[in-house]
Every structure is written in C-alpha cells, then in structure tokens.
Amino acid sequence: MEWIIVSLASLLAGFVDAIVGGGGLVLLPALFATFPTAPPATLMGTNKSAAVWGTGIATWQYSRRVQMRWQAMLPAALAGFAGAFAGAWTVTIISADFLRKLLPLILVLVLIYTLAKKELGRHHAPRLDGRAETAAACAIGLAIGFYDGFFGPGTGSFFVFLFVRLLGYDFLNASVSAKLLNLATNIAALILFTLKGHVWWHFALPLAVANVLGSVLGAHMALKHGTGFVRGIFIFVVSALILKTGYDAFLR
C-alpha cells in the first residue's frame, strides 16, 4: 500500500517539477508521512532517485522544442553540480537550521516582486551574451547549486526567478534552463546519498516511473500553454513553499 501512495505523490511531483520546479514540496512530505520512523537522509536520497529521472526527461522534452542557450547553460550545469557537492559536504560540518526561518522571508520577497512586476518574465529578451551570459549563469548555478546541496527547498523556483530577473529570460525559457541545472544538482546529491547508503532502491523504480509520467505531462502542458501558464504555476508553487517553509520554521 505504501508504494502506491508514494508513487501517486511522485506522479504529482513530476508534473509540478517539470513545469517550474518544486516537486520536492509534494514527494518529500509524502515520504516523511508514509515512513515517519525512517532516517531523513534515506527519504531525501530516495526522493532524489525519482526526481533525477523526471527532471532528465523534462530537460530532454524541452530541449527538442525550445532553443536552449547551451553555450551558457552547460558550464552553468557543471557549476551547479560542483556547488551541490560543496553544499552537501558543508552541511556535514555546519547546521542549516539558520536557513529555516530565513527561507520563507526570502520567498515572500520573491513572490511580492513577481506580483508587482506584471511584465516580469513575459517576454524573452536575454540581457547578456557570450562570456558575460556564461559567467552570470555559472554564478547562479554555483550559488543555487550550493544551496540545493546545503538545504534544498525551492531550488527550482530560485533558478527560474534568477534567470528571469538577471538574464532577461521569459518564464518558459527560464524553466527550461532551470531543468538542466536542477538535473545536475540532483545527480550530485544522488551520488552523495548513494555513496552514504541513503537510497531505498526497492522504491526507486516505481517512484521513478511515476515521476517520469508526471514530468512528461507537465512538460507537455508548459509547452502547450506557454509563458503565462508557467508564470501562474510559479506563483502557486512559491506561495505553497512560503506556507510550508513558514510552518516548518515558526509553528512546528
């Protein structure tokens, strides 16, 4: 029965994650609720074992329909991979608890800014080119990759917001680029969790299949409905993250 519950959660997580990120908001709580006595690191590793497949399929789907700025995004993905590994290593030395109360406040600022700037991310007009774009994308990849390895919640949303705000992408192109970087950070985290023995491989296959199915549907919806749809889902996901992280930080 447990695998059915978490597989359905993985399906929904893949759908949400493929559009704008934030799949962990769905699957991780489901895993913690279903297996309350399991080690948190094991549940996080099992979550990554599913997410990496859904993110990979979404990246492939998007790259066939949307022109990826590969010259900037491939180095940025490598930077994200390195950042995630460094963040995961750092959290073994320094506690991430101080971020719990800071995160919902940062997300509130992101939401207010997005709502206030009605035209933000509606038009694709990259501000940088060549080495400048690559350097900026790598800086974003390294910083948010480190955050993903160190703490994690909202990684996809932060990637999308920074690509829109700093690089001038629209929400659809930002989401496409975010998928590639998030794939790199997920792989880094999965390698680390695997080396530490924190993955339930008997759950990995059904969760991965469900996540991929949700991802295919989510990417299809995003490509069909475009930037306005992705922006709406972004606002919804950030709002849900504020509620979830705010509850964890101040009420639990």
Buried (B, 14 or more C-beta within 10 A) or exposed (E): EEBEEBBBBBBBBBBBBBBBBBBBBBBBBBBBEBBEEEEEBBBBBBBBBBBBBBBBBBBBBBBEEBEBBEEBBBBBBBBBBBBBBBBBEEBEEEEBEEBBEEBBEBBBEBBEEBEEEEEBBBEBEBEBEEEEBBBBBBBBBBBBBBBBBBBBBBBBBBBBBBBBBBBBBBBBBBBBBBBBBBBBBBBBBBBBBBEEEBBBEEBBBBBBBBBBBBBBBBBBBBBEBBBEBBBBBBBBBBBBBBEBBBEBBEEE
